Amino acid sequence: MTRLLVTSALPTVYGPFTLQAWSSRYEDFPHLVLLNTDQHKAEVPLVRIHSECATGDLLGSTRCDCGEQFASAMRSIESEGGILIYLRQEGRGIGLVNKLKAYNLQDEGMDTIRANHALGFHTDERRYDEGVEILKQIGVTRIRLITNNPDKIDVFAQSGIEVTERVPLLIDPRPENRRYLEVKKELMGHLL
């Protein structure tokens, strides 16, 4: 069971947030929760469950749309009120080093799914149950979920947390990530 480790105020370029660190299965890498839950902003908070992407979120990679999704979600949550849960599951759960190996295979012509399979992984190794558990511990019972991923919608089906609305998070494709986004849509069922 994940547990709250520490809470701190965090001013950001998006606005003021409360930052919480929650335990994860990786001891030195806690899940992060950014809260902007000013009660007058939203009766039902916007929620984004965002999986870690060091290349996109931190380094500005255009191979994916992760960094742009993160920034867009943060702006929406600051404006409307809500919660961003940053789950420590880099590279669809295969870790940074394996993700970089998958990049190399993609550069040789494989798509993102075939690259993961070639490295011995499933298409997507991520889990979202810890994000749901965190929301429950915070006391959230209804959300407006910011996602294009049907797996994130499905995880809430029997969770006791009602998803009142799916809020799309659409990022304009770039030449570097167009094929990646097509694979997400056509082979993984993402709602793009």
LUMNU-467021 format. One record per residue (C-alpha): residue number from 1; residue in three letters; chain; y, z, x. Coordinates in steps of 0.1 Angstrom, whole numbers, plus 2048, in hexadecimal, padded with zeros to 3 digits. Each point is the difference from the previous one (the first is absolute). Last residue first. Layout:
N
<node NUM "ALA" "A" <Y Z X>>
...
This chain:
192
<node 192 "LEU" "A" <869 6CF 7BE>>
<node 191 "LEU" "A" <7E8 816 7ED>>
<node 190 "HIS" "A" <7E6 806 81C>>
<node 189 "GLY" "A" <7DE 7F4 7F7>>
<node 188 "MET" "A" <7F0 803 823>>
<node 187 "LEU" "A" <7F6 7DC 805>>
<node 186 "GLU" "A" <81B 7EB 7F0>>
<node 185 "LYS" "A" <81E 818 801>>
<node 184 "LYS" "A" <7FA 812 821>>
<node 183 "VAL" "A" <7F4 7E0 810>>
<node 182 "GLU" "A" <820 7EE 7F5>>
<node 181 "LEU" "A" <815 81D 80E>>
<node 180 "TYR" "A" <7EF 7FC 822>>
<node 179 "ARG" "A" <805 7DA 7FF>>
<node 178 "ARG" "A" <825 805 7F9>>
<node 177 "ASN" "A" <805 81A 81A>>
<node 176 "GLU" "A" <80F 7EE 81E>>
<node 175 "PRO" "A" <812 7E5 7EC>>
<node 174 "ARG" "A" <810 81C 7EC>>
<node 173 "PRO" "A" <7F8 80A 7DC>>
<node 172 "ASP" "A" <81A 810 7EA>>
<node 171 "ILE" "A" <7F7 824 7F8>>
<node 170 "LEU" "A" <7F4 80B 7DE>>
<node 169 "LEU" "A" <7FA 824 7F7>>
<node 168 "PRO" "A" <7F6 800 7DC>>
<node 167 "VAL" "A" <805 820 7EC>>
<node 166 "ARG" "A" <7E1 809 7ED>>
<node 165 "GLU" "A" <809 816 7E2>>
<node 164 "THR" "A" <7F6 820 7EE>>
<node 163 "VAL" "A" <7E5 809 81A>>
<node 162 "GLU" "A" <7F2 821 7F2>>
<node 161 "ILE" "A" <7F3 819 819>>
<node 160 "GLY" "A" <7DF 811 7F5>>
<node 159 "SER" "A" <7EE 7ED 81C>>
<node 158 "GLN" "A" <7E8 7EB 7EB>>
<node 157 "ALA" "A" <813 7DF 801>>
<node 156 "PHE" "A" <817 80A 81D>>
<node 155 "VAL" "A" <7EA 7F0 81B>>
<node 154 "ASP" "A" <800 7DF 7EC>>
<node 153 "ILE" "A" <826 7FB 804>>
<node 152 "LYS" "A" <7FD 804 826>>
<node 151 "ASP" "A" <7E2 7E8 801>>
<node 150 "PRO" "A" <815 7E6 7EC>>
<node 149 "ASN" "A" <818 7FD 81D>>
<node 148 "ASN" "A" <823 7F2 7F7>>
<node 147 "THR" "A" <80F 823 800>>
<node 146 "ILE" "A" <81D 817 7F5>>
<node 145 "LEU" "A" <7EF 818 7E7>>
<node 144 "ARG" "A" <816 80E 7E5>>
<node 143 "ILE" "A" <7F2 823 7FE>>
<node 142 "ARG" "A" <7F4 81B 7E8>>
<node 141 "THR" "A" <7EF 822 808>>
<node 140 "VAL" "A" <811 80B 820>>
<node 139 "GLY" "A" <7FB 824 809>>
<node 138 "ILE" "A" <805 7FE 826>>
<node 137 "GLN" "A" <7DB 809 803>>
<node 136 "LYS" "A" <7F7 7E3 7E9>>
<node 135 "LEU" "A" <815 7E8 813>>
<node 134 "ILE" "A" <7EF 80B 821>>
<node 133 "GLU" "A" <7DE 7FB 7F0>>
<node 132 "VAL" "A" <809 7DD 7F5>>
<node 131 "GLY" "A" <80B 7F7 823>>
<node 130 "GLU" "A" <7E0 810 80E>>
<node 129 "ASP" "A" <7EC 7EA 7E9>>
<node 128 "TYR" "A" <80F 7E0 80D>>
<node 127 "ARG" "A" <7E6 7F4 818>>
<node 126 "ARG" "A" <803 7E3 818>>
<node 125 "GLU" "A" <7E3 7ED 810>>
<node 124 "ASP" "A" <809 7DE 7F3>>
<node 123 "THR" "A" <7ED 7E0 807>>
<node 122 "HIS" "A" <7E3 815 80F>>
<node 121 "PHE" "A" <7FE 805 825>>
<node 120 "GLY" "A" <7EA 7F3 81B>>
<node 119 "LEU" "A" <81A 7EF 816>>
<node 118 "ALA" "A" <7F6 7DD 7F2>>
<node 117 "HIS" "A" <804 80F 7DD>>
<node 116 "ASN" "A" <824 80A 807>>
<node 115 "ALA" "A" <808 7DE 80E>>
<node 114 "ARG" "A" <7EF 7EF 7E2>>
<node 113 "ILE" "A" <817 814 7E9>>
<node 112 "THR" "A" <820 7F9 813>>
<node 111 "ASP" "A" <7FA 7DB 802>>
<node 110 "MET" "A" <7F0 7F2 81F>>
<node 109 "GLY" "A" <811 7E4 814>>
<node 108 "GLU" "A" <801 80B 825>>
<node 107 "ASP" "A" <821 812 7F9>>
<node 106 "GLN" "A" <7EE 813 7E4>>
<node 105 "LEU" "A" <7E6 80C 81A>>
<node 104 "ASN" "A" <81C 80D 815>>
<node 103 "TYR" "A" <810 811 7E3>>
<node 102 "ALA" "A" <7DE 810 7F8>>
<node 101 "LYS" "A" <800 80F 823>>
<node 100 "LEU" "A" <823 80E 7F9>>
<node 99 "LYS" "A" <7F2 80F 7E0>>
<node 98 "ASN" "A" <7E3 80F 814>>
<node 97 "VAL" "A" <818 811 817>>
<node 96 "LEU" "A" <816 80C 7E4>>
<node 95 "GLY" "A" <7E5 810 7EA>>
<node 94 "ILE" "A" <7E6 7F1 7E9>>
<node 93 "GLY" "A" <80E 80F 7DF>>
<node 92 "ARG" "A" <811 7E2 7F2>>
<node 91 "GLY" "A" <811 7FC 822>>
<node 90 "GLU" "A" <80D 824 802>>
<node 89 "GLN" "A" <7F3 81B 7E9>>
<node 88 "ARG" "A" <819 81C 803>>
<node 87 "LEU" "A" <80C 801 7DC>>
<node 86 "TYR" "A" <826 7FF 7FA>>
<node 85 "ILE" "A" <806 80D 7DD>>
<node 84 "LEU" "A" <822 7F5 7F2>>
<node 83 "ILE" "A" <80D 815 7E3>>
<node 82 "GLY" "A" <819 7FB 7E5>>
<node 81 "GLY" "A" <824 7FC 7F4>>
<node 80 "GLU" "A" <811 7E1 7F4>>
<node 79 "SER" "A" <817 7F6 81D>>
<node 78 "GLU" "A" <7EE 812 81C>>
<node 77 "ILE" "A" <7DF 7F5 7F3>>
<node 76 "SER" "A" <80B 7DC 7FD>>
<node 75 "ARG" "A" <80F 7FF 823>>
<node 74 "MET" "A" <7E1 811 80F>>
<node 73 "ALA" "A" <7E9 7E7 7EE>>
<node 72 "SER" "A" <814 7E2 80E>>
<node 71 "ALA" "A" <7FF 80E 823>>
<node 70 "PHE" "A" <7DB 807 7FF>>
<node 69 "GLN" "A" <7F9 7DD 7F1>>
<node 68 "GLU" "A" <814 7F0 81B>>
<node 67 "GLY" "A" <7ED 813 81B>>
<node 66 "CYS" "A" <7DE 7F7 7EF>>
<node 65 "ASP" "A" <806 7DB 7FB>>
<node 64 "CYS" "A" <7E8 7F4 81B>>
<node 63 "ARG" "A" <801 7EB 81F>>
<node 62 "THR" "A" <826 805 800>>
<node 61 "SER" "A" <7FE 81E 816>>
<node 60 "GLY" "A" <81E 817 7FE>>
<node 59 "LEU" "A" <7F4 818 81B>>
<node 58 "LEU" "A" <800 821 7EC>>
<node 57 "ASP" "A" <7F4 7F7 7DD>>
<node 56 "GLY" "A" <7F0 7DE 808>>
<node 55 "THR" "A" <7EE 807 821>>
<node 54 "ALA" "A" <7FB 825 7F9>>
<node 53 "CYS" "A" <7F1 7F9 7DD>>
<node 52 "GLU" "A" <7F7 821 7EE>>
<node 51 "SER" "A" <7F4 7FC 7DD>>
<node 50 "HIS" "A" <81A 803 7E5>>
<node 49 "ILE" "A" <7FA 812 7DF>>
<node 48 "ARG" "A" <820 7F9 7ED>>
<node 47 "VAL" "A" <80A 816 7E3>>
<node 46 "LEU" "A" <81E 7FB 7E8>>
<node 45 "PRO" "A" <805 820 7ED>>
<node 44 "VAL" "A" <7FD 803 7DA>>
<node 43 "GLU" "A" <81F 813 7F2>>
<node 42 "ALA" "A" <814 7EE 81B>>
<node 41 "LYS" "A" <822 805 810>>
<node 40 "HIS" "A" <80C 820 7F0>>
<node 39 "GLN" "A" <7E3 814 80E>>
<node 38 "ASP" "A" <809 7F8 825>>
<node 37 "THR" "A" <7DD 7F9 80C>>
<node 36 "ASN" "A" <807 7EF 821>>
<node 35 "LEU" "A" <7E0 80A 812>>
<node 34 "LEU" "A" <7F2 7F1 820>>
<node 33 "VAL" "A" <7DC 80A 805>>
<node 32 "LEU" "A" <7EF 7FC 822>>
<node 31 "HIS" "A" <7DB 800 807>>
<node 30 "PRO" "A" <7F8 814 820>>
<node 29 "PHE" "A" <7F7 7EF 821>>
<node 28 "ASP" "A" <7F5 81A 819>>
<node 27 "GLU" "A" <7E2 80C 7EC>>
<node 26 "TYR" "A" <7F4 7DE 7F4>>
<node 25 "ARG" "A" <7EE 808 7DF>>
<node 24 "SER" "A" <822 807 7F1>>
<node 23 "SER" "A" <815 81F 7FC>>
<node 22 "TRP" "A" <821 7FC 7EE>>
<node 21 "ALA" "A" <823 7FD 810>>
<node 20 "GLN" "A" <81D 802 7E8>>
<node 19 "LEU" "A" <822 7EF 802>>
<node 18 "THR" "A" <81C 807 7E7>>
<node 17 "PHE" "A" <816 7E2 7FD>>
<node 16 "PRO" "A" <825 7F7 803>>
<node 15 "GLY" "A" <80A 7DC 7FF>>
<node 14 "TYR" "A" <7F2 7DE 80B>>
<node 13 "VAL" "A" <80C 803 824>>
<node 12 "THR" "A" <7EF 821 800>>
<node 11 "PRO" "A" <809 825 7FD>>
<node 10 "LEU" "A" <7E0 815 803>>
<node 9 "ALA" "A" <7FD 823 7F3>>
<node 8 "SER" "A" <7E0 812 80B>>
<node 7 "THR" "A" <7DF 80A 7F2>>
<node 6 "VAL" "A" <7E1 80B 814>>
<node 5 "LEU" "A" <7DA 800 7FF>>
<node 4 "LEU" "A" <7F7 7F9 7DC>>
<node 3 "ARG" "A" <7DB 7FD 7FB>>
<node 2 "THR" "A" <7E6 7E5 7FC>>
<node 1 "MET" "A" <7DE 809 7F3>>
